[in-house]
């Protein structure tokens, strides 16, 4: 090989190494992003479940209060 071919080979080797490093960095970044997204999704699902439970409890309490106040019978008779 000539000096020019050696330099080209070195540059090619460096480019492959840089590409590999960049690929590994991107894969690591994507794994971190996926982990964060998964965590946020789980938190959101948990909070929505809690909210649903609270709404169900609120509906039951309102219904009980209406029954205690005799309003349910009035609403049905209308």
mmCIF file as gemmi writes it, N, C-alpha and C atoms, coordinates in Angstrom:
data_model
loop_
_atom_site.group_PDB
_atom_site.id
_atom_site.type_symbol
_atom_site.label_atom_id
_atom_site.label_alt_id
_atom_site.label_comp_id
_atom_site.label_asym_id
_atom_site.label_entity_id
_atom_site.label_seq_id
_atom_site.pdbx_PDB_ins_code
_atom_site.Cartn_x
_atom_site.Cartn_y
_atom_site.Cartn_z
_atom_site.occupancy
_atom_site.B_iso_or_equiv
_atom_site.pdbx_formal_charge
_atom_site.auth_seq_id
_atom_site.auth_asym_id
_atom_site.pdbx_PDB_model_num
ATOM 1 N N . UNK Axp A 1 ? 0.835 -1.183 0 1 0 ? 1 A 1
ATOM 2 C CA . UNK Axp A 1 ? 0 0 0 1 0 ? 1 A 1
ATOM 3 C C . UNK Axp A 1 ? 0.878 1.244 0 1 0 ? 1 A 1
ATOM 4 N N . UNK Axp A 2 ? 0.329 2.261 -0.623 1 0 ? 2 A 1
ATOM 5 C CA . UNK Axp A 2 ? 1.042 3.536 -0.625 1 0 ? 2 A 1
ATOM 6 C C . UNK Axp A 2 ? 0.647 4.331 0.598 1 0 ? 2 A 1
ATOM 7 N N . UNK Axp A 3 ? 1.304 5.451 0.796 1 0 ? 3 A 1
ATOM 8 C CA . UNK Axp A 3 ? 0.99 6.316 1.936 1 0 ? 3 A 1
ATOM 9 C C . UNK Axp A 3 ? -0.441 6.815 1.885 1 0 ? 3 A 1
ATOM 10 N N . UNK Axp A 4 ? -0.908 7.127 0.688 1 0 ? 4 A 1
ATOM 11 C CA . UNK Axp A 4 ? -2.273 7.624 0.521 1 0 ? 4 A 1
ATOM 12 C C . UNK Axp A 4 ? -3.28 6.534 0.858 1 0 ? 4 A 1
ATOM 13 N N . UNK Axp A 5 ? -2.992 5.312 0.413 1 0 ? 5 A 1
ATOM 14 C CA . UNK Axp A 5 ? -3.893 4.201 0.709 1 0 ? 5 A 1
ATOM 15 C C . UNK Axp A 5 ? -3.922 3.919 2.206 1 0 ? 5 A 1
ATOM 16 N N . UNK Axp A 6 ? -2.786 4.032 2.861 1 0 ? 6 A 1
ATOM 17 C CA . UNK Axp A 6 ? -2.725 3.841 4.325 1 0 ? 6 A 1
ATOM 18 C C . UNK Axp A 6 ? -3.577 4.885 5.04 1 0 ? 6 A 1
ATOM 19 N N . UNK Axp A 7 ? -3.464 6.124 4.596 1 0 ? 7 A 1
ATOM 20 C CA . UNK Axp A 7 ? -4.257 7.195 5.216 1 0 ? 7 A 1
ATOM 21 C C . UNK Axp A 7 ? -5.754 6.963 5.004 1 0 ? 7 A 1
ATOM 22 N N . UNK Axp A 8 ? -6.126 6.552 3.793 1 0 ? 8 A 1
ATOM 23 C CA . UNK Axp A 8 ? -7.532 6.267 3.507 1 0 ? 8 A 1
ATOM 24 C C . UNK Axp A 8 ? -8.029 5.109 4.369 1 0 ? 8 A 1
ATOM 25 N N . UNK Axp A 9 ? -7.196 4.088 4.525 1 0 ? 9 A 1
ATOM 26 C CA . UNK Axp A 9 ? -7.57 2.935 5.347 1 0 ? 9 A 1
ATOM 27 C C . UNK Axp A 9 ? -7.741 3.352 6.811 1 0 ? 9 A 1
ATOM 28 N N . UNK Axp A 10 ? -6.861 4.212 7.291 1 0 ? 10 A 1
ATOM 29 C CA . UNK Axp A 10 ? -6.951 4.702 8.665 1 0 ? 10 A 1
ATOM 30 C C . UNK Axp A 10 ? -8.236 5.514 8.862 1 0 ? 10 A 1
ATOM 31 N N . UNK Axp A 11 ? -8.536 6.357 7.892 1 0 ? 11 A 1
ATOM 32 C CA . UNK Axp A 11 ? -9.755 7.17 7.979 1 0 ? 11 A 1
ATOM 33 C C . UNK Axp A 11 ? -11.004 6.288 7.953 1 0 ? 11 A 1
ATOM 34 N N . UNK Axp A 12 ? -10.967 5.268 7.108 1 0 ? 12 A 1
ATOM 35 C CA . UNK Axp A 12 ? -12.093 4.344 7.022 1 0 ? 12 A 1
ATOM 36 C C . UNK Axp A 12 ? -12.273 3.61 8.352 1 0 ? 12 A 1
ATOM 37 N N . UNK Axp A 13 ? -11.181 3.166 8.934 1 0 ? 13 A 1
ATOM 38 C CA . UNK Axp A 13 ? -11.231 2.483 10.222 1 0 ? 13 A 1
ATOM 39 C C . UNK Axp A 13 ? -11.762 3.422 11.302 1 0 ? 13 A 1
ATOM 40 N N . UNK Axp A 14 ? -11.304 4.682 11.302 1 0 ? 14 A 1
ATOM 41 C CA . UNK Axp A 14 ? -11.778 5.66 12.271 1 0 ? 14 A 1
ATOM 42 C C . UNK Axp A 14 ? -13.272 5.929 12.079 1 0 ? 14 A 1
ATOM 43 N N . UNK Axp A 15 ? -13.705 6.03 10.823 1 0 ? 15 A 1
ATOM 44 C CA . UNK Axp A 15 ? -15.121 6.268 10.538 1 0 ? 15 A 1
ATOM 45 C C . UNK Axp A 15 ? -15.972 5.117 11.042 1 0 ? 15 A 1
ATOM 46 N N . UNK Axp A 16 ? -15.501 3.882 10.841 1 0 ? 16 A 1
ATOM 47 C CA . UNK Axp A 16 ? -16.245 2.721 11.32 1 0 ? 16 A 1
ATOM 48 C C . UNK Axp A 16 ? -16.325 2.734 12.842 1 0 ? 16 A 1
ATOM 49 N N . UNK Axp A 17 ? -15.234 3.085 13.491 1 0 ? 17 A 1
ATOM 50 C CA . UNK Axp A 17 ? -15.212 3.151 14.952 1 0 ? 17 A 1
ATOM 51 C C . UNK Axp A 17 ? -16.15 4.242 15.45 1 0 ? 17 A 1
ATOM 52 N N . UNK Axp A 18 ? -16.099 5.403 14.825 1 0 ? 18 A 1
ATOM 53 C CA . UNK Axp A 18 ? -16.986 6.505 15.209 1 0 ? 18 A 1
ATOM 54 C C . UNK Axp A 18 ? -18.446 6.136 14.983 1 0 ? 18 A 1
ATOM 55 N N . UNK Axp A 19 ? -18.724 5.454 13.876 1 0 ? 19 A 1
ATOM 56 C CA . UNK Axp A 19 ? -20.094 5.019 13.588 1 0 ? 19 A 1
ATOM 57 C C . UNK Axp A 19 ? -20.577 4.034 14.647 1 0 ? 19 A 1
ATOM 58 N N . UNK Axp A 20 ? -19.704 3.107 15.028 1 0 ? 20 A 1
ATOM 59 C CA . UNK Axp A 20 ? -20.052 2.124 16.054 1 0 ? 20 A 1
ATOM 60 C C . UNK Axp A 20 ? -20.317 2.823 17.387 1 0 ? 20 A 1
ATOM 61 N N . UNK Axp A 21 ? -19.45 3.765 17.745 1 0 ? 21 A 1
ATOM 62 C CA . UNK Axp A 21 ? -19.63 4.517 18.996 1 0 ? 21 A 1
ATOM 63 C C . UNK Axp A 21 ? -20.94 5.298 18.98 1 0 ? 21 A 1
ATOM 64 N N . UNK Axp A 22 ? -21.232 5.917 17.843 1 0 ? 22 A 1
ATOM 65 C CA . UNK Axp A 22 ? -22.457 6.705 17.73 1 0 ? 22 A 1
ATOM 66 C C . UNK Axp A 22 ? -23.681 5.795 17.822 1 0 ? 22 A 1
ATOM 67 N N . UNK Axp A 23 ? -23.603 4.644 17.17 1 0 ? 23 A 1
ATOM 68 C CA . UNK Axp A 23 ? -24.713 3.691 17.212 1 0 ? 23 A 1
ATOM 69 C C . UNK Axp A 23 ? -24.952 3.234 18.645 1 0 ? 23 A 1
ATOM 70 N N . UNK Axp A 24 ? -23.884 2.906 19.367 1 0 ? 24 A 1
ATOM 71 C CA . UNK Axp A 24 ? -24.02 2.476 20.758 1 0 ? 24 A 1
ATOM 72 C C . UNK Axp A 24 ? -24.598 3.594 21.631 1 0 ? 24 A 1
ATOM 73 N N . UNK Axp A 25 ? -24.16 4.818 21.402 1 0 ? 25 A 1
ATOM 74 C CA . UNK Axp A 25 ? -24.669 5.957 22.167 1 0 ? 25 A 1
ATOM 75 C C . UNK Axp A 25 ? -26.16 6.164 21.884 1 0 ? 25 A 1
ATOM 76 N N . UNK Axp A 26 ? -26.55 6.038 20.627 1 0 ? 26 A 1
ATOM 77 C CA . UNK Axp A 26 ? -27.958 6.208 20.262 1 0 ? 26 A 1
ATOM 78 C C . UNK Axp A 26 ? -28.815 5.099 20.867 1 0 ? 26 A 1
ATOM 79 N N . UNK Axp A 27 ? -28.319 3.868 20.835 1 0 ? 27 A 1
ATOM 80 C CA . UNK Axp A 27 ? -29.069 2.757 21.412 1 0 ? 27 A 1
ATOM 81 C C . UNK Axp A 27 ? -29.247 2.959 22.917 1 0 ? 27 A 1
ATOM 82 N N . UNK Axp A 28 ? -28.197 3.411 23.582 1 0 ? 28 A 1
ATOM 83 C CA . UNK Axp A 28 ? -28.265 3.678 25.015 1 0 ? 28 A 1
ATOM 84 C C . UNK Axp A 28 ? -29.269 4.801 25.314 1 0 ? 28 A 1
ATOM 85 N N . UNK Axp A 29 ? -29.222 5.838 24.506 1 0 ? 29 A 1
ATOM 86 C CA . UNK Axp A 29 ? -30.155 6.955 24.679 1 0 ? 29 A 1
ATOM 87 C C . UNK Axp A 29 ? -31.592 6.49 24.464 1 0 ? 29 A 1
ATOM 88 N N . UNK Axp A 30 ? -31.815 5.703 23.44 1 0 ? 30 A 1
ATOM 89 C CA . UNK Axp A 30 ? -33.168 5.211 23.165 1 0 ? 30 A 1
ATOM 90 C C . UNK Axp A 30 ? -33.663 4.309 24.294 1 0 ? 30 A 1
ATOM 91 N N . UNK Axp A 31 ? -32.783 3.506 24.874 1 0 ? 31 A 1
ATOM 92 C CA . UNK Axp A 31 ? -33.18 2.659 26 1 0 ? 31 A 1
ATOM 93 C C . UNK Axp A 31 ? -33.572 3.513 27.206 1 0 ? 31 A 1
ATOM 94 N N . UNK Axp A 32 ? -32.814 4.58 27.455 1 0 ? 32 A 1
ATOM 95 C CA . UNK Axp A 32 ? -33.161 5.485 28.572 1 0 ? 32 A 1
ATOM 96 C C . UNK Axp A 32 ? -34.503 6.16 28.318 1 0 ? 32 A 1
ATOM 97 N N . UNK Axp A 33 ? -34.714 6.63 27.093 1 0 ? 33 A 1
ATOM 98 C CA . UNK Axp A 33 ? -35.976 7.284 26.743 1 0 ? 33 A 1
ATOM 99 C C . UNK Axp A 33 ? -37.132 6.291 26.899 1 0 ? 33 A 1
ATOM 100 N N . UNK Axp A 34 ? -36.932 5.067 26.435 1 0 ? 34 A 1
ATOM 101 C CA . UNK Axp A 34 ? -37.973 4.05 26.551 1 0 ? 34 A 1
ATOM 102 C C . UNK Axp A 34 ? -38.275 3.758 28.023 1 0 ? 34 A 1
ATOM 103 N N . UNK Axp A 35 ? -37.247 3.687 28.845 1 0 ? 35 A 1
ATOM 104 C CA . UNK Axp A 35 ? -37.447 3.456 30.275 1 0 ? 35 A 1
ATOM 105 C C . UNK Axp A 35 ? -38.222 4.584 30.928 1 0 ? 35 A 1
ATOM 106 N N . UNK Axp A 36 ? -37.883 5.803 30.585 1 0 ? 36 A 1
ATOM 107 C CA . UNK Axp A 36 ? -38.611 6.96 31.136 1 0 ? 36 A 1
ATOM 108 C C . UNK Axp A 36 ? -40.06 6.968 30.671 1 0 ? 36 A 1
ATOM 109 N N . UNK Axp A 37 ? -40.263 6.683 29.394 1 0 ? 37 A 1
ATOM 110 C CA . UNK Axp A 37 ? -41.611 6.64 28.844 1 0 ? 37 A 1
ATOM 111 C C . UNK Axp A 37 ? -42.44 5.566 29.548 1 0 ? 37 A 1
ATOM 112 N N . UNK Axp A 38 ? -41.827 4.402 29.773 1 0 ? 38 A 1
ATOM 113 C CA . UNK Axp A 38 ? -42.518 3.315 30.463 1 0 ? 38 A 1
ATOM 114 C C . UNK Axp A 38 ? -42.905 3.74 31.876 1 0 ? 38 A 1
ATOM 115 N N . UNK Axp A 39 ? -41.987 4.401 32.574 1 0 ? 39 A 1
ATOM 116 C CA . UNK Axp A 39 ? -42.272 4.871 33.928 1 0 ? 39 A 1
ATOM 117 C C . UNK Axp A 39 ? -43.401 5.877 33.96 1 0 ? 39 A 1
ATOM 118 N N . UNK Axp A 40 ? -43.38 6.808 33.04 1 0 ? 40 A 1
ATOM 119 C CA . UNK Axp A 40 ? -44.433 7.824 32.962 1 0 ? 40 A 1
ATOM 120 C C . UNK Axp A 40 ? -45.766 7.173 32.615 1 0 ? 40 A 1
ATOM 121 N N . UNK Axp A 41 ? -45.748 6.21 31.71 1 0 ? 41 A 1
ATOM 122 C CA . UNK Axp A 41 ? -46.981 5.513 31.331 1 0 ? 41 A 1
ATOM 123 C C . UNK Axp A 41 ? -47.581 4.782 32.521 1 0 ? 41 A 1
ATOM 124 N N . UNK Axp A 42 ? -46.729 4.139 33.318 1 0 ? 42 A 1
ATOM 125 C CA . UNK Axp A 42 ? -47.215 3.418 34.489 1 0 ? 42 A 1
ATOM 126 C C . UNK Axp A 42 ? -47.797 4.381 35.521 1 0 ? 42 A 1
ATOM 127 N N . UNK Axp A 43 ? -47.141 5.518 35.716 1 0 ? 43 A 1
ATOM 128 C CA . UNK Axp A 43 ? -47.665 6.518 36.652 1 0 ? 43 A 1
ATOM 129 C C . UNK Axp A 43 ? -49.015 7.05 36.182 1 0 ? 43 A 1
ATOM 130 N N . UNK Axp A 44 ? -49.117 7.325 34.899 1 0 ? 44 A 1
ATOM 131 C CA . UNK Axp A 44 ? -50.368 7.848 34.346 1 0 ? 44 A 1
ATOM 132 C C . UNK Axp A 44 ? -51.497 6.834 34.495 1 0 ? 44 A 1
ATOM 133 N N . UNK Axp A 45 ? -51.194 5.583 34.192 1 0 ? 45 A 1
ATOM 134 C CA . UNK Axp A 45 ? -52.211 4.538 34.328 1 0 ? 45 A 1
ATOM 135 C C . UNK Axp A 45 ? -52.67 4.413 35.782 1 0 ? 45 A 1
ATOM 136 N N . UNK Axp A 46 ? -51.73 4.47 36.703 1 0 ? 46 A 1
ATOM 137 C CA . UNK Axp A 46 ? -52.067 4.391 38.129 1 0 ? 46 A 1
ATOM 138 C C . UNK Axp A 46 ? -52.945 5.557 38.56 1 0 ? 46 A 1
ATOM 139 N N . UNK Axp A 47 ? -52.591 6.746 38.129 1 0 ? 47 A 1
ATOM 140 C CA . UNK Axp A 47 ? -53.379 7.929 38.498 1 0 ? 47 A 1
ATOM 141 C C . UNK Axp A 47 ? -54.771 7.898 37.887 1 0 ? 47 A 1
ATOM 142 N N . UNK Axp A 48 ? -54.877 7.406 36.662 1 0 ? 48 A 1
ATOM 143 C CA . UNK Axp A 48 ? -56.201 7.299 36.029 1 0 ? 48 A 1
ATOM 144 C C . UNK Axp A 48 ? -57.063 6.283 36.76 1 0 ? 48 A 1
ATOM 145 N N . UNK Axp A 49 ? -56.445 5.192 37.199 1 0 ? 49 A 1
ATOM 146 C CA . UNK Axp A 49 ? -57.183 4.188 37.965 1 0 ? 49 A 1
ATOM 147 C C . UNK Axp A 49 ? -57.667 4.78 39.283 1 0 ? 49 A 1
ATOM 148 N N . UNK Axp A 50 ? -56.794 5.521 39.956 1 0 ? 50 A 1
ATOM 149 C CA . UNK Axp A 50 ? -57.187 6.181 41.21 1 0 ? 50 A 1
ATOM 150 C C . UNK Axp A 50 ? -58.328 7.167 40.967 1 0 ? 50 A 1
ATOM 151 N N . UNK Axp A 51 ? -58.229 7.919 39.893 1 0 ? 51 A 1
ATOM 152 C CA . UNK Axp A 51 ? -59.264 8.899 39.578 1 0 ? 51 A 1
ATOM 153 C C . UNK Axp A 51 ? -60.592 8.198 39.308 1 0 ? 51 A 1
ATOM 154 N N . UNK Axp A 52 ? -60.549 7.091 38.582 1 0 ? 52 A 1
ATOM 155 C CA . UNK Axp A 52 ? -61.772 6.327 38.314 1 0 ? 52 A 1
ATOM 156 C C . UNK Axp A 52 ? -62.414 5.829 39.593 1 0 ? 52 A 1
ATOM 157 N N . UNK Axp A 53 ? -61.573 5.347 40.516 1 0 ? 53 A 1
ATOM 158 C CA . UNK Axp A 53 ? -62.084 4.876 41.804 1 0 ? 53 A 1
ATOM 159 C C . UNK Axp A 53 ? -62.716 6.019 42.582 1 0 ? 53 A 1
ATOM 160 N N . UNK Axp A 54 ? -62.084 7.161 42.578 1 0 ? 54 A 1
ATOM 161 C CA . UNK Axp A 54 ? -62.628 8.321 43.293 1 0 ? 54 A 1
ATOM 162 C C . UNK Axp A 54 ? -63.957 8.773 42.684 1 0 ? 54 A 1
ATOM 163 N N . UNK Axp A 55 ? -64.052 8.752 41.37 1 0 ? 55 A 1
ATOM 164 C CA . UNK Axp A 55 ? -65.303 9.146 40.706 1 0 ? 55 A 1
ATOM 165 C C . UNK Axp A 55 ? -66.402 8.16 41.065 1 0 ? 55 A 1
ATOM 166 N N . UNK Axp A 56 ? -66.078 6.853 41.053 1 0 ? 56 A 1
ATOM 167 C CA . UNK Axp A 56 ? -67.076 5.846 41.438 1 0 ? 56 A 1
ATOM 168 C C . UNK Axp A 56 ? -67.553 6.082 42.866 1 0 ? 56 A 1
ATOM 169 N N . UNK Axp A 57 ? -66.614 6.359 43.769 1 0 ? 57 A 1
ATOM 170 C CA . UNK Axp A 57 ? -66.979 6.639 45.165 1 0 ? 57 A 1
ATOM 171 C C . UNK Axp A 57 ? -67.852 7.886 45.267 1 0 ? 57 A 1
ATOM 172 N N . UNK Axp A 58 ? -67.5 8.912 44.522 1 0 ? 58 A 1
ATOM 173 C CA . UNK Axp A 58 ? -68.272 10.151 44.541 1 0 ? 58 A 1
ATOM 174 C C . UNK Axp A 58 ? -69.694 9.91 44.036 1 0 ? 58 A 1
ATOM 175 N N . UNK Axp A 59 ? -69.833 9.155 42.951 1 0 ? 59 A 1
ATOM 176 C CA . UNK Axp A 59 ? -71.164 8.849 42.419 1 0 ? 59 A 1
ATOM 177 C C . UNK Axp A 59 ? -71.992 8.084 43.45 1 0 ? 59 A 1
ATOM 178 N N . UNK Axp A 60 ? -71.356 7.133 44.131 1 0 ? 60 A 1
ATOM 179 C CA . UNK Axp A 60 ? -72.066 6.362 45.152 1 0 ? 60 A 1
ATOM 180 C C . UNK Axp A 60 ? -72.49 7.271 46.304 1 0 ? 60 A 1
ATOM 181 N N . UNK Axp A 61 ? -71.605 8.142 46.747 1 0 ? 61 A 1
ATOM 182 C CA . UNK Axp A 61 ? -71.934 9.056 47.84 1 0 ? 61 A 1
ATOM 183 C C . UNK Axp A 61 ? -73.077 9.998 47.468 1 0 ? 61 A 1
ATOM 184 N N . UNK Axp A 62 ? -73.05 10.519 46.259 1 0 ? 62 A 1
ATOM 185 C CA . UNK Axp A 62 ? -74.123 11.412 45.799 1 0 ? 62 A 1
ATOM 186 C C . UNK Axp A 62 ? -75.441 10.646 45.747 1 0 ? 62 A 1
ATOM 187 N N . UNK Axp A 63 ? -75.387 9.434 45.239 1 0 ? 63 A 1
ATOM 188 C CA . UNK Axp A 63 ? -76.599 8.609 45.169 1 0 ? 63 A 1
ATOM 189 C C . UNK Axp A 63 ? -77.138 8.323 46.564 1 0 ? 63 A 1
ATOM 190 N N . UNK Axp A 64 ? -76.239 7.991 47.498 1 0 ? 64 A 1
ATOM 191 C CA . UNK Axp A 64 ? -76.662 7.739 48.882 1 0 ? 64 A 1
ATOM 192 C C . UNK Axp A 64 ? -77.29 8.985 49.493 1 0 ? 64 A 1
ATOM 193 N N . UNK Axp A 65 ? -76.675 10.135 49.258 1 0 ? 65 A 1
ATOM 194 C CA . UNK Axp A 65 ? -77.226 11.392 49.797 1 0 ? 65 A 1
ATOM 195 C C . UNK Axp A 65 ? -78.596 11.696 49.207 1 0 ? 65 A 1
ATOM 196 N N . UNK Axp A 66 ? -78.741 11.449 47.925 1 0 ? 66 A 1
ATOM 197 C CA . UNK Axp A 66 ? -80.039 11.693 47.288 1 0 ? 66 A 1
ATOM 198 C C . UNK Axp A 66 ? -81.094 10.762 47.865 1 0 ? 66 A 1
ATOM 199 N N . UNK Axp A 67 ? -80.703 9.52 48.103 1 0 ? 67 A 1
ATOM 200 C CA . UNK Axp A 67 ? -81.64 8.556 48.686 1 0 ? 67 A 1
ATOM 201 C C . UNK Axp A 67 ? -82.023 8.998 50.099 1 0 ? 67 A 1
ATOM 202 N N . UNK Axp A 68 ? -81.043 9.413 50.879 1 0 ? 68 A 1
ATOM 203 C CA . UNK Axp A 68 ? -81.311 9.873 52.247 1 0 ? 68 A 1
ATOM 204 C C . UNK Axp A 68 ? -82.216 11.103 52.259 1 0 ? 68 A 1
ATOM 205 N N . UNK Axp A 69 ? -82.062 11.954 51.29 1 0 ? 69 A 1
ATOM 206 C CA . UNK Axp A 69 ? -82.855 13.187 51.242 1 0 ? 69 A 1
ATOM 207 C C . UNK Axp A 69 ? -84.222 12.953 50.589 1 0 ? 69 A 1
ATOM 208 N N . UNK Axp A 70 ? -84.451 11.753 50.076 1 0 ? 70 A 1
ATOM 209 C CA . UNK Axp A 70 ? -85.741 11.452 49.442 1 0 ? 70 A 1
ATOM 210 C C . UNK Axp A 70 ? -85.827 12.023 48.036 1 0 ? 70 A 1
ATOM 211 N N . UNK Axp A 71 ? -84.729 12.499 47.486 1 0 ? 71 A 1
ATOM 212 C CA . UNK Axp A 71 ? -84.742 13.12 46.155 1 0 ? 71 A 1
ATOM 213 C C . UNK Axp A 71 ? -84.845 12.085 45.06 1 0 ? 71 A 1
ATOM 214 N N . UNK Axp A 72 ? -84.364 10.881 45.288 1 0 ? 72 A 1
ATOM 215 C CA . UNK Axp A 72 ? -84.384 9.88 44.246 1 0 ? 72 A 1
ATOM 216 C C . UNK Axp A 72 ? -85.817 9.517 43.906 1 0 ? 72 A 1
ATOM 217 N N . UNK Axp A 73 ? -86.672 9.405 44.922 1 0 ? 73 A 1
ATOM 218 C CA . UNK Axp A 73 ? -88.072 9.092 44.681 1 0 ? 73 A 1
ATOM 219 C C . UNK Axp A 73 ? -88.748 10.203 43.892 1 0 ? 73 A 1
ATOM 220 N N . UNK Axp A 74 ? -88.401 11.459 44.211 1 0 ? 74 A 1
ATOM 221 C CA . UNK Axp A 74 ? -88.981 12.594 43.482 1 0 ? 74 A 1
ATOM 222 C C . UNK Axp A 74 ? -88.51 12.6 42.037 1 0 ? 74 A 1
ATOM 223 N N . UNK Axp A 75 ? -87.217 12.303 41.809 1 0 ? 75 A 1
ATOM 224 C CA . UNK Axp A 75 ? -86.682 12.3 40.451 1 0 ? 75 A 1
ATOM 225 C C . UNK Axp A 75 ? -87.312 11.184 39.639 1 0 ? 75 A 1
ATOM 226 N N . UNK Axp A 76 ? -87.596 10.043 40.248 1 0 ? 76 A 1
ATOM 227 C CA . UNK Axp A 76 ? -88.194 8.916 39.527 1 0 ? 76 A 1
ATOM 228 C C . UNK Axp A 76 ? -89.652 9.204 39.205 1 0 ? 76 A 1
ATOM 229 N N . UNK Axp A 77 ? -90.368 9.864 40.098 1 0 ? 77 A 1
ATOM 230 C CA . UNK Axp A 77 ? -91.79 10.119 39.884 1 0 ? 77 A 1
ATOM 231 C C . UNK Axp A 77 ? -92.07 11.208 38.873 1 0 ? 77 A 1
ATOM 232 N N . UNK Axp A 78 ? -91.078 11.998 38.5 1 0 ? 78 A 1
ATOM 233 C CA . UNK Axp A 78 ? -91.292 13.088 37.542 1 0 ? 78 A 1
ATOM 234 C C . UNK Axp A 78 ? -91.438 12.589 36.173 1 0 ? 78 A 1
